Amino acid sequence: MNRAELVESVAKVTGQAKTEVSKALSGFVYTITGALAKGDKVTLVGFGTFERRSRKARTGRNPRTLAPLKIAAAKVPAFRAGKELKDIVNGRSRQPILSISTPSKAAKAAKKSKPAAKKAAKPAKKATKKGKKR
């Protein structure tokens, strides 16, 4: 699944516009990236933990010439999956049903209640005077 497919899927599930979902996803990625750059850890309970790890300098080999290379130390992003995510992926538990109140459901409920109000407001008939002569 790529970014566009993810945005489309989340928009379908939540009932929000794709542009709003795309902005939220961009904000999510931006915030996590900034936190990792500072060295902070981001934990989403049940989903997993994003963190920054340090790799030591090491010696590698050039695959073509097999000559030894020095690989510099680096800081790399890492993700560790949470227990709930692992259980769902391994089939030990089921993914819970997402319960989000979407604007489209509220709009449908409002449309159903409006016609009933229109039927109740009928004009009254004019009263006629009986038995009076001029």
N, CA, C and O atoms as a GROMACS GRO file, in nm:
protein
  536
    1MET      N    1   0.086  -0.117   0.000
    1MET     CA    2   0.000   0.000   0.000
    1MET      C    3   0.090   0.123   0.000
    1MET      O    4   0.180   0.136   0.084
    2ASN      N    5   0.066   0.213  -0.094
    2ASN     CA    6   0.142   0.337  -0.097
    2ASN      C    7   0.064   0.450  -0.028
    2ASN      O    8  -0.046   0.427   0.023
    3ARG      N    9   0.120   0.570  -0.027
    3ARG     CA   10   0.059   0.682   0.046
    3ARG      C   11  -0.081   0.714  -0.007
    3ARG      O   12  -0.174   0.734   0.071
    4ALA      N   13  -0.097   0.720  -0.140
    4ALA     CA   14  -0.227   0.754  -0.198
    4ALA      C   15  -0.332   0.650  -0.161
    4ALA      O   16  -0.446   0.685  -0.129
    5GLU      N   17  -0.296   0.523  -0.163
    5GLU     CA   18  -0.389   0.417  -0.126
    5GLU      C   19  -0.424   0.425   0.022
    5GLU      O   20  -0.538   0.400   0.061
    6LEU      N   21  -0.326   0.459   0.106
    6LEU     CA   22  -0.351   0.476   0.248
    6LEU      C   23  -0.447   0.591   0.274
    6LEU      O   24  -0.540   0.577   0.353
    7VAL      N   25  -0.425   0.704   0.208
    7VAL     CA   26  -0.514   0.820   0.223
    7VAL      C   27  -0.655   0.784   0.179
    7VAL      O   28  -0.751   0.818   0.248
    8GLU      N   29  -0.668   0.716   0.068
    8GLU     CA   30  -0.800   0.675   0.017
    8GLU      C   31  -0.870   0.581   0.115
    8GLU      O   32  -0.990   0.595   0.139
    9SER      N   33  -0.797   0.487   0.169
    9SER     CA   34  -0.854   0.390   0.263
    9SER      C   35  -0.900   0.458   0.392
    9SER      O   36  -1.010   0.430   0.442
   10VAL      N   37  -0.817   0.546   0.447
   10VAL     CA   38  -0.854   0.616   0.570
   10VAL      C   39  -0.973   0.708   0.545
   10VAL      O   40  -1.062   0.718   0.630
   11ALA      N   41  -0.976   0.776   0.431
   11ALA     CA   42  -1.088   0.863   0.397
   11ALA      C   43  -1.218   0.784   0.388
   11ALA      O   44  -1.323   0.831   0.431
   12LYS      N   45  -1.210   0.665   0.332
   12LYS     CA   46  -1.329   0.579   0.318
   12LYS      C   47  -1.379   0.534   0.455
   12LYS      O   48  -1.500   0.533   0.481
   13VAL      N   49  -1.287   0.496   0.544
   13VAL     CA   50  -1.324   0.446   0.676
   13VAL      C   51  -1.380   0.558   0.765
   13VAL      O   52  -1.476   0.536   0.839
   14THR      N   53  -1.319   0.677   0.758
   14THR     CA   54  -1.359   0.786   0.847
   14THR      C   55  -1.468   0.875   0.790
   14THR      O   56  -1.535   0.946   0.865
   15GLY      N   57  -1.486   0.872   0.658
   15GLY     CA   58  -1.587   0.957   0.597
   15GLY      C   59  -1.539   1.100   0.577
   15GLY      O   60  -1.619   1.188   0.547
   16GLN      N   61  -1.409   1.124   0.593
   16GLN     CA   62  -1.353   1.258   0.573
   16GLN      C   63  -1.305   1.273   0.429
   16GLN      O   64  -1.289   1.175   0.357
   17ALA      N   65  -1.281   1.398   0.390
   17ALA     CA   66  -1.230   1.425   0.256
   17ALA      C   67  -1.084   1.379   0.247
   17ALA      O   68  -1.011   1.379   0.346
   18LYS      N   69  -1.044   1.340   0.127
   18LYS     CA   70  -0.907   1.293   0.107
   18LYS      C   71  -0.806   1.402   0.139
   18LYS      O   72  -0.698   1.372   0.190
   19THR      N   73  -0.840   1.528   0.110
   19THR     CA   74  -0.747   1.637   0.138
   19THR      C   75  -0.722   1.651   0.288
   19THR      O   76  -0.610   1.677   0.330
   20GLU      N   77  -0.827   1.635   0.368
   20GLU     CA   78  -0.812   1.644   0.514
   20GLU      C   79  -0.730   1.527   0.568
   20GLU      O   80  -0.646   1.545   0.655
   21VAL      N   81  -0.754   1.408   0.515
   21VAL     CA   82  -0.678   1.290   0.558
   21VAL      C   83  -0.532   1.305   0.518
   21VAL      O   84  -0.443   1.270   0.596
   22SER      N   85  -0.506   1.358   0.398
   22SER     CA   86  -0.369   1.379   0.352
   22SER      C   87  -0.296   1.479   0.442
   22SER      O   88  -0.179   1.458   0.474
   23LYS      N   89  -0.364   1.586   0.482
   23LYS     CA   90  -0.303   1.684   0.574
   23LYS      C   91  -0.272   1.621   0.709
   23LYS      O   92  -0.166   1.645   0.766
   24ALA      N   93  -0.363   1.541   0.759
   24ALA     CA   94  -0.343   1.475   0.889
   24ALA      C   95  -0.226   1.377   0.881
   24ALA      O   96  -0.145   1.370   0.973
   25LEU      N   97  -0.218   1.302   0.773
   25LEU     CA   98  -0.108   1.206   0.755
   25LEU      C   99   0.026   1.279   0.744
   25LEU      O  100   0.125   1.235   0.802
   26SER      N  101   0.028   1.390   0.671
   26SER     CA  102   0.150   1.469   0.660
   26SER      C  103   0.193   1.522   0.796
   26SER      O  104   0.311   1.521   0.830
   27GLY      N  105   0.097   1.569   0.875
   27GLY     CA  106   0.126   1.618   1.009
   27GLY      C  107   0.178   1.507   1.099
   27GLY      O  108   0.269   1.529   1.180
   28PHE      N  109   0.122   1.388   1.087
   28PHE     CA  110   0.164   1.272   1.165
   28PHE      C  111   0.309   1.238   1.135
   28PHE      O  112   0.390   1.221   1.226
   29VAL      N  113   0.342   1.227   1.006
   29VAL     CA  114   0.478   1.192   0.964
   29VAL      C  115   0.576   1.302   1.005
   29VAL      O  116   0.686   1.273   1.052
   30TYR      N  117   0.538   1.427   0.987
   30TYR     CA  118   0.623   1.541   1.022
   30TYR      C  119   0.655   1.540   1.172
   30TYR      O  120   0.770   1.561   1.211
   31THR      N  121   0.554   1.517   1.254
   31THR     CA  122   0.573   1.517   1.399
   31THR      C  123   0.663   1.403   1.444
   31THR      O  124   0.752   1.424   1.526
   32ILE      N  125   0.641   1.284   1.392
   32ILE     CA  126   0.725   1.169   1.430
   32ILE      C  127   0.869   1.190   1.384
   32ILE      O  128   0.962   1.160   1.457
   33THR      N  129   0.888   1.242   1.261
   33THR     CA  130   1.021   1.268   1.210
   33THR      C  131   1.096   1.368   1.297
   33THR      O  132   1.213   1.350   1.328
   34GLY      N  133   1.027   1.475   1.336
   34GLY     CA  134   1.088   1.576   1.422
   34GLY      C  135   1.126   1.521   1.558
   34GLY      O  136   1.233   1.554   1.611
   35ALA      N  137   1.041   1.438   1.614
   35ALA     CA  138   1.069   1.378   1.744
   35ALA      C  139   1.191   1.286   1.736
   35ALA      O  140   1.275   1.287   1.825
   36LEU      N  141   1.200   1.206   1.631
   36LEU     CA  142   1.313   1.115   1.614
   36LEU      C  143   1.443   1.192   1.590
   36LEU      O  144   1.549   1.151   1.638
   37ALA      N  145   1.434   1.303   1.518
   37ALA     CA  146   1.554   1.385   1.493
   37ALA      C  147   1.609   1.442   1.624
   37ALA      O  148   1.730   1.457   1.639
   38LYS      N  149   1.519   1.473   1.718
   38LYS     CA  150   1.561   1.524   1.849
   38LYS      C  151   1.610   1.413   1.942
   38LYS      O  152   1.672   1.441   2.044
   39GLY      N  153   1.581   1.290   1.907
   39GLY     CA  154   1.622   1.178   1.990
   39GLY      C  155   1.511   1.127   2.080
   39GLY      O  156   1.535   1.041   2.165
   40ASP      N  157   1.388   1.179   2.062
   40ASP     CA  158   1.274   1.134   2.142
   40ASP      C  159   1.221   1.002   2.089
   40ASP      O  160   1.246   0.964   1.975
   41LYS      N  161   1.147   0.933   2.174
   41LYS     CA  162   1.081   0.808   2.139
   41LYS      C  163   0.932   0.836   2.125
   41LYS      O  164   0.876   0.908   2.208
   42VAL      N  165   0.867   0.782   2.023
   42VAL     CA  166   0.723   0.799   2.003
   42VAL      C  167   0.657   0.663   2.022
   42VAL      O  168   0.683   0.570   1.946
   43THR      N  169   0.570   0.653   2.124
   43THR     CA  170   0.503   0.527   2.153
   43THR      C  171   0.354   0.540   2.128
   43THR      O  172   0.288   0.629   2.183
   44LEU      N  173   0.300   0.451   2.047
   44LEU     CA  174   0.156   0.441   2.023
   44LEU      C  175   0.114   0.307   2.084
   44LEU      O  176   0.140   0.201   2.027
   45VAL      N  177   0.049   0.314   2.199
   45VAL     CA  178   0.015   0.193   2.274
   45VAL      C  179  -0.066   0.097   2.187
   45VAL      O  180  -0.164   0.136   2.124
   46GLY      N  181  -0.023  -0.028   2.183
   46GLY     CA  182  -0.090  -0.131   2.104
   46GLY      C  183  -0.038  -0.140   1.962
   46GLY      O  184  -0.044  -0.246   1.901
   47PHE      N  185   0.014  -0.029   1.909
   47PHE     CA  186   0.064  -0.028   1.771
   47PHE      C  187   0.214  -0.050   1.768
   47PHE      O  188   0.262  -0.144   1.703
   48GLY      N  189   0.291   0.035   1.837
   48GLY     CA  190   0.435   0.017   1.838
   48GLY      C  191   0.509   0.142   1.881
   48GLY      O  192   0.448   0.241   1.921
   49THR      N  193   0.641   0.135   1.872
   49THR     CA  194   0.728   0.244   1.917
   49THR      C  195   0.826   0.280   1.806
   49THR      O  196   0.893   0.193   1.749
   50PHE      N  197   0.834   0.410   1.776
   50PHE     CA  198   0.934   0.462   1.685
   50PHE      C  199   1.046   0.518   1.771
   50PHE      O  200   1.021   0.590   1.867
   51GLU      N  201   1.172   0.485   1.736
   51GLU     CA  202   1.284   0.536   1.814
   51GLU      C  203   1.405   0.554   1.725
   51GLU      O  204   1.410   0.504   1.613
   52ARG      N  205   1.504   0.626   1.778
   52ARG     CA  206   1.630   0.647   1.707
   52ARG      C  207   1.736   0.559   1.772
   52ARG      O  208   1.753   0.560   1.894
   53ARG      N  209   1.807   0.484   1.690
   53ARG     CA  210   1.913   0.397   1.740
   53ARG      C  211   2.046   0.441   1.680
   53ARG      O  212   2.052   0.501   1.573
   54SER      N  213   2.153   0.410   1.752
   54SER     CA  214   2.288   0.443   1.704
   54SER      C  215   2.357   0.318   1.654
   54SER      O  216   2.356   0.214   1.721
   55ARG      N  217   2.417   0.329   1.537
   55ARG     CA  218   2.498   0.220   1.483
   55ARG      C  219   2.644   0.258   1.499
   55ARG      O  220   2.684   0.372   1.472
   56LYS      N  221   2.723   0.165   1.543
   56LYS     CA  222   2.867   0.188   1.559
   56LYS      C  223   2.936   0.184   1.423
   56LYS      O  224   2.883   0.128   1.327
   57ALA      N  225   3.053   0.244   1.416
   57ALA     CA  226   3.135   0.236   1.294
   57ALA      C  227   3.180   0.091   1.278
   57ALA      O  228   3.206   0.022   1.376
   58ARG      N  229   3.189   0.047   1.154
   58ARG     CA  230   3.228  -0.091   1.130
   58ARG      C  231   3.302  -0.103   0.997
   58ARG      O  232   3.309  -0.008   0.919
   59THR      N  233   3.356  -0.219   0.973
   59THR     CA  234   3.426  -0.244   0.847
   59THR      C  235   3.340  -0.336   0.761
   59THR      O  236   3.292  -0.440   0.806
   60GLY      N  237   3.321  -0.294   0.637
   60GLY     CA  238   3.244  -0.374   0.542
   60GLY      C  239   3.331  -0.411   0.423
   60GLY      O  240   3.452  -0.388   0.425
   61ARG      N  241   3.271  -0.467   0.321
   61ARG     CA  242   3.346  -0.505   0.200
   61ARG      C  243   3.274  -0.455   0.076
   61ARG      O  244   3.151  -0.457   0.068
   62ASN      N  245   3.352  -0.409  -0.020
   62ASN     CA  246   3.298  -0.370  -0.149
   62ASN      C  247   3.260  -0.499  -0.222
   62ASN      O  248   3.346  -0.586  -0.240
   63PRO      N  249   3.134  -0.516  -0.264
   63PRO     CA  250   3.092  -0.642  -0.326
   63PRO      C  251   3.164  -0.674  -0.457
   63PRO      O  252   3.180  -0.791  -0.490
   64ARG      N  253   3.207  -0.571  -0.532
   64ARG     CA  254   3.275  -0.598  -0.659
   64ARG      C  255   3.420  -0.639  -0.640
   64ARG      O  256   3.467  -0.738  -0.696
   65THR      N  257   3.490  -0.561  -0.558
   65THR     CA  258   3.635  -0.586  -0.545
   65THR      C  259   3.670  -0.663  -0.419
   65THR      O  260   3.783  -0.711  -0.405
   66LEU      N  261   3.576  -0.675  -0.327
   66LEU     CA  262   3.596  -0.738  -0.197
   66LEU      C  263   3.699  -0.664  -0.111
   66LEU      O  264   3.750  -0.718  -0.012
   67ALA      N  265   3.727  -0.541  -0.150
   67ALA     CA  266   3.820  -0.459  -0.071
   67ALA      C  267   3.748  -0.412   0.055
   67ALA      O  268   3.629  -0.381   0.049
   68PRO      N  269   3.818  -0.403   0.169
   68PRO     CA  270   3.754  -0.357   0.292
   68PRO      C  271   3.720  -0.208   0.287
   68PRO      O  272   3.794  -0.128   0.231
   69LEU      N  273   3.605  -0.173   0.345
   69LEU     CA  274   3.557  -0.033   0.352
   69LEU      C  275   3.530   0.003   0.496
   69LEU      O  276   3.492  -0.082   0.577
   70LYS      N  277   3.549   0.130   0.528
   70LYS     CA  278   3.511   0.176   0.661
   70LYS      C  279   3.372   0.238   0.650
   70LYS      O  280   3.350   0.329   0.571
   71ILE      N  281   3.279   0.188   0.729
   71ILE     CA  282   3.143   0.240   0.732
   71ILE      C  283   3.131   0.325   0.859
   71ILE      O  284   3.154   0.277   0.970
   72ALA      N  285   3.093   0.450   0.839
   72ALA     CA  286   3.087   0.545   0.951
   72ALA      C  287   2.971   0.512   1.044
   72ALA      O  288   2.876   0.443   1.006
   73ALA      N  289   2.981   0.561   1.167
   73ALA     CA  290   2.872   0.547   1.263
   73ALA      C  291   2.751   0.626   1.214
   73ALA      O  292   2.768   0.727   1.144
   74ALA      N  293   2.632   0.584   1.249
   74ALA     CA  294   2.511   0.651   1.203
   74ALA      C  295   2.399   0.637   1.304
   74ALA      O  296   2.397   0.545   1.385
   75LYS      N  297   2.306   0.730   1.296
   75LYS     CA  298   2.183   0.721   1.376
   75LYS      C  299   2.073   0.683   1.278
   75LYS      O  300   2.057   0.748   1.175
   76VAL      N  301   1.998   0.578   1.311
   76VAL     CA  302   1.895   0.527   1.220
   76VAL      C  303   1.761   0.518   1.290
   76VAL      O  304   1.755   0.492   1.410
   77PRO      N  305   1.651   0.540   1.215
   77PRO     CA  306   1.519   0.523   1.274
   77PRO      C  307   1.486   0.374   1.287
   77PRO      O  308   1.530   0.293   1.206
   78ALA      N  309   1.409   0.341   1.389
   78ALA     CA  310   1.370   0.202   1.410
   78ALA      C  311   1.225   0.197   1.459
   78ALA      O  312   1.178   0.290   1.524
   79PHE      N  313   1.157   0.090   1.426
   79PHE     CA  314   1.020   0.068   1.470
   79PHE      C  315   1.012  -0.068   1.537
   79PHE      O  316   1.061  -0.168   1.484
   80ARG      N  317   0.951  -0.070   1.654
   80ARG     CA  318   0.930  -0.197   1.726
   80ARG      C  319   0.779  -0.213   1.742
   80ARG      O  320   0.714  -0.131   1.806
   81ALA      N  321   0.725  -0.318   1.685
   81ALA     CA  322   0.580  -0.342   1.688
   81ALA      C  323   0.533  -0.374   1.830
   81ALA      O  324   0.603  -0.440   1.906
   82GLY      N  325   0.413  -0.326   1.863
   82GLY     CA  326   0.352  -0.354   1.993
   82GLY      C  327   0.286  -0.491   1.995
   82GLY      O  328   0.268  -0.554   1.891
   83LYS      N  329   0.250  -0.535   2.113
   83LYS     CA  330   0.193  -0.669   2.132
   83LYS      C  331   0.062  -0.685   2.054
   83LYS      O  332   0.042  -0.787   1.988
   84GLU      N  333  -0.025  -0.586   2.061
   84GLU     CA  334  -0.155  -0.596   1.992
   84GLU      C  335  -0.136  -0.609   1.841
   84GLU      O  336  -0.203  -0.690   1.778
   85LEU      N  337  -0.047  -0.530   1.783
   85LEU     CA  338  -0.020  -0.538   1.640
   85LEU      C  339   0.038  -0.674   1.603
   85LEU      O  340  -0.002  -0.732   1.502
   86LYS      N  341   0.132  -0.723   1.682
   86LYS     CA  342   0.191  -0.854   1.656
   86LYS      C  343   0.086  -0.965   1.660
   86LYS      O  344   0.085  -1.054   1.576
   87ASP      N  345  -0.004  -0.958   1.760
   87ASP     CA  346  -0.108  -1.060   1.773
   87ASP      C  347  -0.202  -1.060   1.653
   87ASP      O  348  -0.242  -1.166   1.606
   88ILE      N  349  -0.239  -0.942   1.605
   88ILE     CA  350  -0.330  -0.932   1.490
   88ILE      C  351  -0.261  -0.985   1.365
   88ILE      O  352  -0.322  -1.059   1.288
   89VAL      N  353  -0.136  -0.947   1.344
   89VAL     CA  354  -0.062  -0.991   1.226
   89VAL      C  355  -0.041  -1.143   1.227
   89VAL      O  356  -0.048  -1.208   1.123
   90ASN      N  357  -0.016  -1.199   1.345
   90ASN     CA  358   0.006  -1.344   1.356
   90ASN      C  359  -0.123  -1.425   1.362
   90ASN      O  360  -0.117  -1.548   1.364
   91GLY      N  361  -0.239  -1.359   1.364
   91GLY     CA  362  -0.366  -1.429   1.364
   91GLY      C  363  -0.410  -1.477   1.501
   91GLY      O  364  -0.505  -1.554   1.510
   92ARG      N  365  -0.342  -1.434   1.607
   92ARG     CA  366  -0.381  -1.476   1.742
   92ARG      C  367  -0.501  -1.397   1.793
   92ARG      O  368  -0.569  -1.441   1.886
   93SER      N  369  -0.528  -1.281   1.734
   93SER     CA  370  -0.647  -1.204   1.771
   93SER      C  371  -0.698  -1.132   1.647
   93SER      O  372  -0.629  -1.125   1.545
   94ARG      N  373  -0.820  -1.079   1.657
   94ARG     CA  374  -0.881  -1.011   1.544
   94ARG      C  375  -0.868  -0.861   1.560
   94ARG      O  376  -0.862  -0.810   1.671
   95GLN      N  377  -0.864  -0.792   1.447
   95GLN     CA  378  -0.859  -0.646   1.451
   95GLN      C  379  -0.994  -0.595   1.499
   95GLN      O  380  -1.097  -0.636   1.447
   96PRO      N  381  -0.995  -0.505   1.598
   96PRO     CA  382  -1.122  -0.454   1.647
   96PRO      C  383  -1.193  -0.370   1.541
   96PRO      O  384  -1.130  -0.310   1.455
   97ILE      N  385  -1.325  -0.368   1.550
   97ILE     CA  386  -1.405  -0.290   1.456
   97ILE      C  387  -1.390  -0.143   1.491
   97ILE      O  388  -1.402  -0.104   1.608
   98LEU      N  389  -1.365  -0.063   1.391
   98LEU     CA  390  -1.345   0.080   1.410
   98LEU      C  391  -1.480   0.147   1.422
   98LEU      O  392  -1.564   0.136   1.332
   99SER      N  393  -1.504   0.217   1.531
   99SER     CA  394  -1.632   0.285   1.550
   99SER      C  395  -1.609   0.436   1.548
   99SER      O  396  -1.574   0.497   1.648
  100ILE      N  397  -1.631   0.493   1.430
  100ILE     CA  398  -1.615   0.637   1.412
  100ILE      C  399  -1.748   0.691   1.363
  100ILE      O  400  -1.807   0.639   1.268
  101SER      N  401  -1.795   0.796   1.428
  101SER     CA  402  -1.918   0.861   1.385
  101SER      C  403  -1.882   0.952   1.269
  101SER      O  404  -1.809   1.050   1.286
  102THR      N  405  -1.933   0.920   1.151
  102THR     CA  406  -1.900   0.999   1.033
  102THR      C  407  -2.005   1.106   1.008
  102THR      O  408  -2.122   1.087   1.043
  103PRO      N  409  -1.965   1.217   0.948
  103PRO     CA  410  -2.061   1.323   0.917
  103PRO      C  411  -2.171   1.276   0.824
  103PRO      O  412  -2.283   1.326   0.832
  104SER      N  413  -2.142   1.182   0.735
  104SER     CA  414  -2.242   1.136   0.640
  104SER      C  415  -2.358   1.065   0.711
  104SER      O  416  -2.473   1.075   0.668
  105LYS      N  417  -2.329   0.992   0.820
  105LYS     CA  418  -2.435   0.925   0.895
  105LYS      C  419  -2.523   1.028   0.966
  105LYS      O  420  -2.645   1.012   0.970
  106ALA      N  421  -2.462   1.131   1.021
  106ALA     CA  422  -2.537   1.236   1.089
  106ALA      C  423  -2.624   1.313   0.989
  106ALA      O  424  -2.738   1.348   1.020
  107ALA      N  425  -2.570   1.338   0.870
  107ALA     CA  426  -2.646   1.409   0.767
  107ALA      C  427  -2.766   1.326   0.722
  107ALA      O  428  -2.874   1.381   0.699
  108LYS      N  429  -2.748   1.195   0.710
  108LYS     CA  430  -2.859   1.108   0.671
  108LYS      C  431  -2.969   1.109   0.777
  108LYS      O  432  -3.087   1.110   0.743
  109ALA      N  433  -2.931   1.108   0.903
  109ALA     CA  434  -3.030   1.111   1.011
  109ALA      C  435  -3.105   1.243   1.012
  109ALA      O  436  -3.225   1.245   1.038
  110ALA      N  437  -3.037   1.353   0.982
  110ALA     CA  438  -3.101   1.485   0.980
  110ALA      C  439  -3.199   1.494   0.863
  110ALA      O  440  -3.306   1.554   0.876
  111LYS      N  441  -3.164   1.436   0.748
  111LYS     CA  442  -3.252   1.440   0.632
  111LYS      C  443  -3.380   1.360   0.657
  111LYS      O  444  -3.487   1.399   0.610
  112LYS      N  445  -3.370   1.251   0.731
  112LYS     CA  446  -3.487   1.169   0.760
  112LYS      C  447  -3.585   1.242   0.851
  112LYS      O  448  -3.706   1.221   0.838
  113SER      N  449  -3.537   1.326   0.941
  113SER     CA  450  -3.626   1.393   1.037
  113SER      C  451  -3.692   1.517   0.977
  113SER      O  452  -3.797   1.557   1.027
  114LYS      N  453  -3.636   1.580   0.874
  114LYS     CA  454  -3.692   1.702   0.816
  114LYS      C  455  -3.827   1.680   0.747
  114LYS      O  456  -3.917   1.762   0.769
  115PRO      N  457  -3.848   1.577   0.665
  115PRO     CA  458  -3.978   1.561   0.598
  115PRO      C  459  -4.094   1.545   0.697
  115PRO      O  460  -4.205   1.587   0.665
  116ALA      N  461  -4.074   1.488   0.810
  116ALA     CA  462  -4.180   1.470   0.907
  116ALA      C  463  -4.228   1.606   0.958
  116ALA      O  464  -4.347   1.623   0.983
  117ALA      N  465  -4.140   1.701   0.975
  117ALA     CA  466  -4.176   1.834   1.024
  117ALA      C  467  -4.256   1.910   0.918
  117ALA      O  468  -4.346   1.985   0.954
  118LYS      N  469  -4.226   1.892   0.791
  118LYS     CA  470  -4.299   1.961   0.684
  118LYS      C  471  -4.444   1.913   0.675
  118LYS      O  472  -4.533   1.994   0.649
  119LYS      N  473  -4.469   1.786   0.694
  119LYS     CA  474  -4.604   1.731   0.684
  119LYS      C  475  -4.694   1.784   0.796
  119LYS      O  476  -4.814   1.801   0.775
  120ALA      N  477  -4.640   1.810   0.911
  120ALA     CA  478  -4.719   1.854   1.025
  120ALA      C  479  -4.768   1.998   1.010
  120ALA      O  480  -4.868   2.035   1.070
  121ALA      N  481  -4.700   2.080   0.932
  121ALA     CA  482  -4.735   2.222   0.919
  121ALA      C  483  -4.824   2.245   0.798
  121ALA      O  484  -4.778   2.298   0.697
  122LYS      N  485  -4.955   2.205   0.807
  122LYS     CA  486  -5.051   2.229   0.699
  122LYS      C  487  -5.130   2.355   0.732
  122LYS      O  488  -5.155   2.383   0.850
  123PRO      N  489  -5.170   2.433   0.630
  123PRO     CA  490  -5.248   2.555   0.659
  123PRO      C  491  -5.388   2.520   0.711
  123PRO      O  492  -5.448   2.420   0.670
  124ALA      N  493  -5.438   2.604   0.801
  124ALA     CA  494  -5.570   2.581   0.860
  124ALA      C  495  -5.678   2.629   0.763
  124ALA      O  496  -5.656   2.722   0.686
  125LYS      N  497  -5.799   2.563   0.766
  125LYS     CA  498  -5.909   2.602   0.680
  125LYS      C  499  -5.977   2.724   0.740
  125LYS      O  500  -5.980   2.742   0.861
  126LYS      N  501  -6.033   2.808   0.652
  126LYS     CA  502  -6.102   2.929   0.698
  126LYS      C  503  -6.236   2.892   0.761
  126LYS      O  504  -6.308   2.806   0.711
  127ALA      N  505  -6.266   2.957   0.869
  127ALA     CA  506  -6.394   2.934   0.937
  127ALA      C  507  -6.501   3.016   0.867
  127ALA      O  508  -6.477   3.131   0.831
  128THR      N  509  -6.622   2.957   0.847
  128THR     CA  510  -6.731   3.030   0.783
  128THR      C  511  -6.836   3.065   0.889
  128THR      O  512  -6.858   2.992   0.985
  129LYS      N  513  -6.902   3.181   0.867
  129LYS     CA  514  -7.006   3.223   0.960
  129LYS      C  515  -7.140   3.169   0.909
  129LYS      O  516  -7.176   3.189   0.793
  130LYS      N  517  -7.211   3.102   0.996
  130LYS     CA  518  -7.339   3.045   0.957
  130LYS      C  519  -7.452   3.118   1.030
  130LYS      O  520  -7.437   3.160   1.144
  131GLY      N  521  -7.562   3.130   0.963
  131GLY     CA  522  -7.685   3.180   1.024
  131GLY      C  523  -7.694   3.330   1.039
  131GLY      O  524  -7.795   3.376   1.092
  132LYS      N  525  -7.603   3.408   1.001
  132LYS     CA  526  -7.612   3.553   1.014
  132LYS      C  527  -7.645   3.612   0.879
  132LYS      O  528  -7.580   3.583   0.779
  133LYS      N  529  -7.746   3.696   0.879
  133LYS     CA  530  -7.787   3.764   0.757
  133LYS      C  531  -7.770   3.913   0.778
  133LYS      O  532  -7.783   3.962   0.890
  134ARG      N  533  -7.744   3.983   0.674
  134ARG     CA  534  -7.730   4.127   0.685
  134ARG      C  535  -7.847   4.196   0.633
  134ARG      O  536  -7.851   4.319   0.635
   0.00000   0.00000   0.00000
